[in-house]
Amino acid sequence: MDLDRRHFLTAAGLVALPTLLSSCGFAPQSSSSPSGTDTLSFTTWGTDSELAGFRTAIAAFQKANPGSTVTLNAVPYAQMFTNIDAQLQAGNPPDVFRVPYYTFGSYAGRGQLLDLTPHLPGGFSDRFTSAAWAAVQNGGKPFGVPHHTDTTAILYNKAALTKAGVDAVPTSIEDAWTWAEFEKVAQALRRSLPADRYPFAYNWQGNGVTRWLTWLFESDGRFLADDLVTPAIDSAAGRQAVDFTKSFFTRGYVPPNSSVKSTKLAADLWYAQTTAMNFGGAFLIPDAQQTLDFEWGATFAPRNVRSASDFGGNALVATAKTGKPELAAAFLDFMTQADSMKGFCENASLLPTRKDLNASGITFATRPELSPVFIGQAGAVKAQDSGQVASPSMSKIITVLKDQLEQAFVGGQDTATTLAGMTAGIAAATAS
């Protein structure tokens, strides 16, 4: 997950737990448990609401498992994986930690995570959507649990759309704007807005470049073949995705400083009213509601051959060297039970990965009327999409996407050269 507004707040120290942190950002790990208890160490980053949700769930787990303790180590996102990697290398990692789906594959592929197959109850996988379960697989085995997801929809400034003559937005994913209809909306906004304001910004900055893949999936394309090794991006779908997203820059639909390697986040451009629309996740809702002084809403992302979306969010994993595999698995099981997941997601404005919660729906604590937009958008994610993003090579593929898309968007590189570069880069990433 990229360093978005949520992580900026965290990195700034606004969501720290001073009593649990050491000077380097972690409480020291210990191989021994306090007298009379069985202790798990759990490392995560999070917003205020996420950390509150973790504390609530941990208290409930400890009550249900007398004698068991979970020590929560909360750290800034910017430090999270540098420290996790160092601890893994030193052989002294936490028992459990939180990890974005796009990073999950690299840890599982290096044998650093616990294979949960013998530790989870029968039928455990049945509770999750197929896309969520696919995102925690490696070699056909689960090395984590899908704790929650988030996905990208369109947040819009109501007054800006009205001024441009856009009087209605889609109210169901089946009626989402087609690419052609979305472009007409962008054209109307471009005509209506002053030169220093733009129709929209896309949230593909930094490691969020994985969100560009949504355009590929909407064209029913792939970047990896079924074997998750062979590049598959040089296709008609790949050409459509690159051509269409390049046009955002050439036609002035997005700010020039909103490319994939920009340090300017899409959400901040929207907050400043530099853009009329923003592609963003549900996690933005509490902050937006608290800080924005204009009327805003949310609608579904555009569709092409099909609707699609990015499978954001995070998994919970146990490290392979944990001395308490059964207790770690029990904690992961508990965190993905219906009540635990529902409370966490509703209060943090995140999306559940359980089938039953998706079917019954959840209601965000903030702007509850927007819940169906993000739940409906998340339903467009297919297992074949999330499974590719969970590739063990994804961290290297992210670098390839950043380099090639930056050249295409702001460097003048043509589509054929971009796809050729992606293909060569993905092949090298999966071969290493």
C-alpha positions, 0 to 999 in steps of 0.5 A: 500500500502506498504512502497515502493520506492515511499513512502520512498521518500515521508517519507523522506520529498521530497514531502512536502507542508510546507505552508499547514502542521502543526507540526504534519503533518496536517493543522488544520481542521475547521468546519467553512469556510472562508468568502464567500467560501465553503471549503473542506479539502483533505488529501493525500500523494504522489510523486512530480508528484502526488501532482502536478496532485492533485494541477492541478485538484483542480485548475480546480475544483475551477474554475468550482465551483466558491466560492468553495475551496479545501485545500490540506494537503500533508503528508508523507505516514508513518504518513498518516493513524496514523493521519487519524485514530486519527482524525476520533476517535477525530471526526475531520477528513478531508472531503476527503482523499486518501486510498489504496484499501486494506485499504478501506474496514476497514474504510467502514466497521466501518461506517467511510466513506460517503455512496455516493449512494444519492450524485452521478449522475445517471449512475456514476458507468458506467464510471469504469471497473468492477474491479475498481467499485467492489473495492469501494463497501461495502454491495453493496454500494459505499463508495468511487470512484476508482481514479486510479490503478497500477499493477505489471509487470516485469521490466528487465535488457536487458543485463542480459537477453541477456547474459542468452540467453533470446532473446525475451520477450512477447509483449502481455498479451495473449503471456505472459510466462506460469509459466513453461516458466517463470521458464525456464527463471529464470533457464537460469538467475540462470546459467548465473548470479554470486552467489551473483546476482539473477534472480528476486525479487517480490514486496510482502514486507510489506503490499505488501503481497497482491500482492502474491495473484496474483499467487493464482488468476493466478491459478483461486483460491480465498482466500475468498468465494463469501460471503467474509467471508468464507476462500477458500484458502485451494484448489488446486489453493492455493497449486499450488500458495504456492508450486510455490512461495516457490520454488523461495527461495529453488531454489535460484531464489530470494534473501534470504532477499526478503521475505514478512517481509524483509525491503529490497524492491524488486525495490531497489534490481533491482536498485542495479543490485542484480536482473536481473528482478523485479516485480514492478508497473508503478509508478516506471517508472519515478524514474527508467528512471531518476536513472538507468544507464542500458538499461531496459524494461517491459513485462507481468507477467506470467500466469497459468490457466489465467492471473491475477494481483494485483489491486493496487492504491488508492480510494478517499473517503469522511468521514461520518462526513463531513459537506459538503457531496454534495460538497465532492461528486462533488469533487470526481465526478470531480476527476474521470472525463475523463480529470482529470483522464487522466492528472493525470495518464499520468503524474504520470505513473499510470493507469486509472480506467475508461472504456473509458480511458482503451479502448482508452489507455493513454500514460505515460509522461515517457517511453510512449512505456511501457504504453500498458504493464501496461494497458494490465496487469491491464486488467487481474484483475477480479472483483471477485479478487479486490472485495476480497481485498476490504474486511472489514477484509483485514487489519487482513488478511494481517497479516495472509498472512505475518505470514504464507508466511514468515514461508513458504518462509524462515522458512521451513514450508510445504504447507499443514501447511501454507494453514491450518494456512491461513485458520484458520487466515482468519476465525478468521479475518472475524469473528472478 
